[in-house]
Amino acid sequence: MPALRHIAVHVEEPRRGQFVWVLTERLGRDWQPLQRAGAAVPRYRLAMAQGLLALQQLMDDLDVGPRAAGTASPVRRGHQHTATAGPPAAPERGRYFGFGPAR
């Protein structure tokens, strides 16, 4: 099975009160931008939830994670992609956050 890709989700605040999710991937010793939100949202919590959903979309199977080959990712390694279809819908509060039920 191909190795796991090292992908991180974080949130940036380009303007006070405006939050965007960012996915970065470790390539060698460096972290490179992979994807970023197409639009800012007014809450950190919402940006993080949308970033986790974007990460999930890079995987065919959440049980095995994002793999170096055969993933559902439309992004080539080392290429930054800006989301254009708008941010993914946020999960309902108290239901699912990212990879499953919040505990």
BASEBA-828608 format. One line per field, with one value per residue: residue number from 1; residue in three letters; y, z negated, x negated of N, C-alpha, C in turn. Coordinates in steps of 0.001 Angstrom, whole numbers, plus 500000, padded with zeros to 6 digits. Atoms other than C-alpha are relative to their C-alpha. Layout:
// BASEBA-828608
seq	(NUM; ...)
type	(ala; ...)
n.north	(Y; ...)
n.up	(Z; ...)
n.east	(X; ...)
ca.north	(Y; ...)
ca.up	(Z; ...)
ca.east	(X; ...)
c.north	(Y; ...)
c.up	(Z; ...)
c.east	(X; ...)
END
This chain:
// BASEBA-828608
seq	(1; 2; 3; 4; 5; 6; 7; 8; 9; 10; 11; 12; 13; 14; 15; 16; 17; 18; 19; 20; 21; 22; 23; 24; 25; 26; 27; 28; 29; 30; 31; 32; 33; 34; 35; 36; 37; 38; 39; 40; 41; 42; 43; 44; 45; 46; 47; 48; 49; 50; 51; 52; 53; 54; 55; 56; 57; 58; 59; 60; 61; 62; 63; 64; 65; 66; 67; 68; 69; 70; 71; 72; 73; 74; 75; 76; 77; 78; 79; 80; 81; 82; 83; 84; 85; 86; 87; 88; 89; 90; 91; 92; 93; 94; 95; 96; 97; 98; 99; 100; 101; 102; 103)
type	(met; pro; ala; leu; arg; his; ile; ala; val; his; val; glu; glu; pro; arg; arg; gly; gln; phe; val; trp; val; leu; thr; glu; arg; leu; gly; arg; asp; trp; gln; pro; leu; gln; arg; ala; gly; ala; ala; val; pro; arg; tyr; arg; leu; ala; met; ala; gln; gly; leu; leu; ala; leu; gln; gln; leu; met; asp; asp; leu; asp; val; gly; pro; arg; ala; ala; gly; thr; ala; ser; pro; val; arg; arg; gly; his; gln; his; thr; ala; thr; ala; gly; pro; pro; ala; ala; pro; glu; arg; gly; arg; tyr; phe; gly; phe; gly; pro; ala; arg)
n.north	(498822; 498779; 499283; 498884; 498635; 499168; 498824; 499296; 498993; 498898; 498860; 498693; 498849; 498956; 498737; 500227; 500549; 500724; 501208; 500914; 501245; 500256; 501327; 500036; 501364; 500097; 500580; 499994; 499313; 498760; 500025; 499231; 499810; 500984; 499392; 498955; 499610; 498975; 498843; 499968; 500146; 499146; 500729; 500971; 501332; 500319; 500188; 501280; 501073; 500053; 500537; 501450; 500577; 499956; 501086; 501252; 500140; 500480; 501431; 500972; 500819; 499379; 500992; 500156; 498681; 499536; 500783; 499358; 500330; 500513; 499234; 499283; 498604; 499425; 499125; 500637; 499691; 498795; 499005; 499401; 499944; 499183; 500530; 499085; 500378; 499537; 500857; 501085; 499695; 500294; 501020; 499501; 499981; 501146; 501193; 500480; 499014; 500646; 501417; 500794; 499339; 499279; 500619)
n.up	(500000; 499957; 501262; 500299; 499728; 501207; 499700; 501203; 499860; 500955; 499683; 499986; 500151; 499160; 500539; 501316; 499940; 498740; 500134; 498864; 500236; 499099; 500058; 499582; 499918; 500182; 498886; 500536; 501303; 499895; 499885; 498840; 499897; 499165; 499679; 500932; 499814; 498993; 500642; 501459; 500816; 501179; 501228; 499932; 500077; 498695; 499073; 500302; 499566; 498538; 499654; 500220; 498906; 498801; 500164; 499748; 498564; 499373; 500275; 499533; 501132; 501255; 500872; 499655; 499911; 498699; 499586; 499000; 498657; 499973; 500814; 499252; 499918; 498680; 500115; 499799; 501038; 499791; 499274; 500848; 499387; 500714; 499798; 499190; 500049; 501270; 501115; 500282; 501022; 501364; 500649; 501008; 501334; 500815; 499183; 499538; 499790; 499374; 499731; 500654; 501097; 500983; 501336)
n.east	(499141; 500804; 500184; 499112; 500445; 500008; 499190; 499540; 498955; 500086; 499148; 500651; 499098; 500588; 499473; 499381; 498652; 499790; 500804; 500063; 500725; 501120; 500608; 501394; 500523; 501449; 500741; 501359; 500027; 499236; 498546; 499581; 498551; 499323; 498699; 499570; 498604; 499751; 499380; 500126; 498791; 500139; 500334; 501096; 499394; 499440; 501117; 500644; 499094; 500054; 501315; 499961; 499208; 500850; 500963; 499281; 499757; 501232; 500131; 499013; 499570; 500412; 500635; 501418; 500595; 500492; 501174; 500849; 499522; 498634; 499070; 498970; 500419; 500200; 501153; 501300; 500975; 500775; 499209; 498984; 498679; 499030; 498653; 499198; 498591; 499472; 500370; 499068; 499000; 500435; 499178; 499080; 500593; 499659; 499842; 501291; 501046; 501134; 500036; 498963; 499284; 500806; 499894)
ca.north	(500000; 503455; 505622; 508139; 511707; 514192; 516764; 519378; 521602; 525030; 528306; 531754; 535144; 537394; 540180; 540539; 538357; 536677; 533072; 530736; 527096; 526000; 522505; 522050; 518941; 517935; 517291; 516240; 518572; 521447; 522138; 523347; 524899; 522350; 523989; 527043; 528266; 530341; 532652; 533705; 532906; 534864; 532099; 530063; 527027; 527143; 527553; 524557; 522396; 523312; 522556; 519104; 518460; 519552; 517109; 514310; 514991; 514093; 510498; 507548; 505780; 507496; 504224; 504234; 507988; 510029; 507893; 508935; 507180; 506445; 509215; 511175; 514399; 516601; 518430; 517520; 517349; 520662; 522582; 525041; 524914; 527506; 526156; 527617; 525771; 527535; 526152; 522799; 522917; 523042; 520094; 520566; 521504; 518482; 516020; 515470; 517454; 516325; 512578; 511559; 512232; 514896; 513498)
ca.up	(500000; 500851; 497999; 496262; 497471; 494706; 494971; 492324; 491888; 490355; 490300; 491230; 490464; 493449; 491988; 488455; 488076; 491496; 491429; 494214; 494076; 495648; 496475; 496622; 497539; 496390; 499352; 498079; 495182; 496396; 496138; 499372; 499886; 501333; 501185; 499603; 499123; 501947; 499506; 495889; 493180; 489981; 487472; 486856; 485993; 489354; 491278; 489475; 490134; 493831; 493960; 492490; 495092; 497840; 496437; 496472; 500164; 500911; 499821; 501411; 498036; 494630; 493013; 494856; 495248; 498048; 499956; 502244; 505270; 506220; 504136; 505165; 505111; 508205; 507034; 508290; 505759; 505317; 507019; 505043; 505745; 504769; 504267; 506855; 506270; 502945; 499494; 498510; 496393; 492662; 490565; 488256; 484738; 482473; 485372; 487323; 487290; 489791; 489526; 487393; 484329; 482035; 478585)
ca.east	(500000; 498613; 497344; 499574; 499300; 498431; 501209; 502039; 505084; 504714; 506624; 505310; 506851; 505960; 508144; 509420; 512516; 512094; 510850; 509711; 508680; 505406; 504126; 500366; 498405; 494940; 492676; 489271; 488476; 490649; 494380; 495976; 499443; 501850; 505304; 506904; 510449; 511879; 513664; 513263; 515820; 516544; 515626; 512475; 514613; 516359; 513103; 511553; 514630; 514545; 510814; 511387; 514077; 511655; 509080; 511651; 512309; 508674; 509323; 511036; 511284; 511248; 510134; 506793; 506235; 504672; 502180; 499332; 500846; 504452; 506015; 509086; 507072; 507332; 504201; 500749; 497927; 496188; 499006; 501130; 504834; 507419; 510907; 513250; 516500; 517030; 516409; 517884; 521014; 520333; 521476; 524438; 523386; 523256; 523414; 520218; 517007; 514435; 513964; 516930; 519025; 517582; 516833)
c.north	(501236; 500693; 501095; 501314; 500773; 501319; 500597; 500994; 501095; 501150; 501269; 501080; 501164; 501412; 499667; 499519; 499272; 498820; 499146; 498756; 499858; 498553; 500146; 498550; 500031; 499267; 500079; 500612; 501249; 499739; 500935; 500193; 498988; 500554; 501069; 500353; 501093; 501264; 499882; 499827; 500766; 499283; 498993; 498585; 499552; 499764; 498660; 498835; 499856; 499453; 498498; 499311; 499992; 498888; 498659; 499764; 499531; 498489; 499186; 499265; 500622; 499015; 499817; 501342; 500374; 499287; 500688; 499724; 499480; 500753; 500700; 501454; 500479; 500850; 499214; 500401; 501251; 501109; 500544; 500110; 500887; 499468; 501021; 499695; 500466; 499031; 498885; 500423; 499607; 498929; 500641; 499913; 498784; 498708; 499462; 501165; 499263; 498524; 499179; 500743; 500699; 499358; 500929)
c.up	(500000; 498638; 499820; 500421; 498691; 500320; 498693; 500374; 498982; 500496; 499931; 499862; 500817; 499616; 498683; 500168; 501286; 500026; 501259; 499607; 501054; 499798; 500478; 499988; 499839; 501188; 499614; 498612; 499972; 500077; 501121; 499985; 500982; 500482; 498973; 500326; 501045; 499412; 498489; 499350; 498698; 498703; 500253; 500071; 501357; 501028; 499763; 500459; 501522; 500485; 499818; 501090; 501298; 499941; 500293; 501493; 500752; 499884; 500634; 498823; 498712; 499056; 500297; 500208; 501390; 500357; 501146; 501424; 499894; 499118; 500889; 500228; 501437; 500047; 500211; 498870; 500373; 500712; 499063; 500765; 499142; 500327; 500775; 499913; 498714; 498900; 499802; 498918; 498620; 499398; 498982; 498640; 499212; 500784; 500389; 500203; 500603; 500236; 499285; 498859; 499054; 498640; 498962)
c.east	(499099; 499963; 501048; 499364; 500075; 500686; 500507; 501096; 499704; 500870; 499156; 501069; 499417; 500453; 500691; 501452; 500340; 499035; 500066; 499229; 498912; 499548; 498565; 499541; 498492; 499403; 498528; 500033; 500866; 501497; 500396; 501516; 500593; 501342; 500294; 501440; 500107; 500600; 499841; 501368; 499780; 499593; 498879; 500561; 500533; 498896; 499317; 500869; 499966; 498656; 499927; 500813; 499197; 498954; 500660; 500206; 498752; 499852; 501105; 500611; 499472; 499317; 498519; 499301; 499522; 498696; 499280; 500459; 501427; 500968; 501008; 499616; 499850; 498738; 498726; 499077; 499222; 500749; 501062; 501301; 500887; 501385; 500828; 501487; 500664; 499662; 501006; 500979; 499477; 500891; 500929; 499327; 500480; 500152; 498634; 499053; 498824; 500228; 501059; 500636; 499033; 500216; 499458)
END
